[in-house]
Amino acid sequence: MGTYGALPEAGYFDTRFGSGKNVQLITPVGYGLQKSMPEPTGLTSALRIRLKATVKIINSDAMFGEHKAGNAVIFTNNARGGGTCFGDSGGPIFIQGTTTVVAVTSFGVNSICAGTGGGYRVDQRDDLDWLATSG
């Protein structure tokens, strides 16, 4: 049996959004595509390798008409510095430099794996309670 990531304290993200004064870095990890392009270009990869990127949190719940539901974190994705891509969904998002999983990759908003991505927060009390009983 392997080692599991740690869980965050309840409400971890609640004081870390906005203003730019408290820039929180997070690290999504996944096995998704490395590039998103038509297959004939030869630029997509079939290798199964784990990749990670360090991204900045930029907002909470402000996409797709969802306003402050308390269940999403929005972060930067960029082709040069890395980010999430298709196939990364469900992968862990760690607090940078730790083994604490604060979210799981949920969505991206463009077809080239750059721009903005989002994750489902696991720092909410109902999620933490469920995870504690799901051993």
C-alpha positions in Angstrom: 0.0 0.0 0.0 1.3 3.5 -0.9 1.4 6.7 1.0 -1.5 9.1 0.7 -1.4 12.8 0.5 -2.5 14.8 3.6 -5.8 16.6 3.7 -6.1 20.4 4.3 -7.7 22.1 7.2 -11.4 23.0 6.7 -11.7 26.3 4.7 -8.1 26.4 3.6 -8.9 28.5 0.6 -11.4 30.9 2.2 -8.7 33.5 3.1 -6.5 33.0 0.0 -8.5 34.5 -2.8 -8.4 37.9 -4.4 -6.3 41.0 -3.7 -3.1 39.6 -5.0 -1.4 40.2 -1.6 -1.5 36.5 -0.7 -0.5 34.8 -3.9 -0.9 31.1 -3.2 0.9 28.7 -5.5 -0.4 25.2 -6.1 0.9 22.2 -8.0 -1.5 20.1 -10.1 -0.2 16.6 -11.1 -1.5 14.5 -13.9 -1.0 12.1 -16.7 -3.1 14.0 -19.3 -2.1 15.3 -22.7 1.1 17.4 -23.1 -0.4 19.4 -26.0 -3.8 19.5 -27.5 -3.7 19.6 -31.3 -4.9 17.5 -34.2 -3.1 14.1 -34.2 -1.5 14.5 -37.7 0.8 17.3 -36.3 2.8 14.7 -34.4 2.9 17.0 -31.4 0.7 15.0 -29.1 2.4 12.4 -26.9 1.3 8.9 -26.0 4.0 8.5 -23.3 2.6 7.8 -19.9 4.7 10.1 -17.7 3.7 12.1 -14.7 3.9 15.8 -15.1 3.5 18.7 -12.7 3.3 22.4 -12.9 3.2 25.2 -10.4 0.3 27.6 -11.0 -1.2 30.6 -9.2 -4.7 30.7 -7.8 -6.6 33.6 -9.4 -10.2 33.2 -8.2 -12.9 31.1 -6.7 -16.2 30.0 -8.3 -16.3 32.8 -10.9 -16.8 30.7 -14.0 -19.7 29.2 -15.9 -22.2 31.4 -14.0 -21.3 29.7 -10.7 -21.0 32.5 -8.2 -19.4 31.7 -4.9 -20.7 28.2 -4.5 -17.6 27.4 -2.4 -16.6 24.4 -4.3 -14.1 25.5 -7.0 -10.7 27.1 -7.3 -9.6 28.8 -10.5 -5.9 28.9 -11.5 -3.6 29.9 -14.2 -2.7 27.5 -17.0 -0.1 28.4 -19.6 1.6 26.5 -22.4 5.1 27.7 -21.4 5.0 27.3 -17.6 2.7 24.4 -17.5 -0.8 23.7 -16.3 -3.5 21.1 -16.6 -4.7 19.5 -19.8 -7.2 16.9 -21.1 -6.9 13.7 -19.1 -5.7 15.3 -15.9 -9.2 15.5 -14.4 -9.3 13.9 -11.0 -5.6 14.3 -10.4 -4.4 15.9 -7.1 -3.6 19.6 -6.7 -1.1 20.1 -3.9 -0.1 23.1 -1.9 3.2 23.9 -3.5 6.1 22.0 -1.8 3.9 19.8 0.3 1.9 16.6 0.2 -1.3 18.3 1.2 -4.1 17.8 -1.4 -6.3 20.9 -1.5 -8.3 20.2 -4.7 -8.6 17.8 -7.7 -8.3 18.9 -11.3 -11.8 19.4 -12.7 -11.8 21.5 -15.9 -10.1 23.7 -18.5 -11.6 26.4 -20.5 -9.8 26.2 -23.9 -8.7 23.6 -26.4 -4.9 24.3 -26.2 -4.4 23.5 -22.4 -3.5 27.1 -21.7 -5.3 30.0 -20.1 -7.4 29.1 -17.1 -8.1 25.8 -15.3 -10.1 24.8 -12.4 -10.3 22.3 -9.6 -12.8 21.0 -7.1 -11.9 22.1 -3.6 -11.6 19.3 -0.9 -11.2 21.7 2.0 -15.0 22.0 2.6 -16.3 20.3 5.8 -18.6 17.9 4.0 -15.8 16.7 1.7 -13.4 16.3 4.5 -15.9 14.3 6.5 -16.6 12.0 3.5 -12.9 11.5 2.8 -12.3 10.6 6.5 -14.9 7.8 6.3 -13.8 6.5 2.8 -10.6 4.8 4.0 
